[in-house]
Amino acid sequence: MSDSVLCNVENQIAKIQLNRPEVLNALDPSMAASLYGVITEVAKNKDVRCVQLTGAGSAFMAGGDLSYFKRSLPQLSQGDTSDLEAIFGHIHGIAKTLRSMPQPVVARVHGAVAGFGMSLMMACDLVMAGESTQFTLAYCKIGASPDGSATYALPRTMGTKRAMELALLGDRFDSTQAMKFGLINWIAADHELESKCDALLDKLVHGPGLAYAHTKRLINSSLDSNLDGQLENERMSFFDCATSDDFKEGITAFLDKRKPNFSG
């Protein structure tokens, strides 16, 4: 595991930080492998109740490392994509794990959010952005199609026409526009972004973990389910929650007019 991705677990919160600030946290093969490894370990850690993903320095992530791709051009021009297989395996694993892991994942974004940075952000459950953050899908600017589950997330978030606009034009837009598009949940003043996100994490870490896990799964699977299938999924999830200690605590606390102390 390289130091291109850092992870600190404290008070049941895992804070994952992309750590290549000198290149705006651009993704290279080493970072892709490290991020996949870190996220996989966090997902399995039963002591972690919520997760934050952010970037070191002046940006969240400015997309893929173009220097890496330039070095690969001779091989790619011959139609040899073998070196890309590993990085795409990690990219796909990252996107799937973020959506399937039981813990709520909050992306705290600032500066540049471009290319795979947008894909990564959209794979998270909740997003808080600094007011000066700039977004762009950008793939078309280098003659590439989107990756990292961007084409899965975009039409589900904003509809096909708007998704086409962002992907085909690659225009840059700000936090206010990102909010209108439904890509982010909150905008914070740049100097308050960290403290505001910490307050959100504190709220999540004290929430009902089992219910969160089921809720994530239900919402993420809903657009690929028919009504009967989704109703059955909801029934099974609710029954699992209803037999848990958290449900007992939640019901009791509500009737006692006190704040619940969830442990699951």
Summary of the structure (lengths in Angstrom):
residues: 264
radius of gyration: 19.3
end to end distance: 30.1
largest distance: 69.9
contacts: 858
relative contact order: 0.11
helix: 55%
strand: 16%
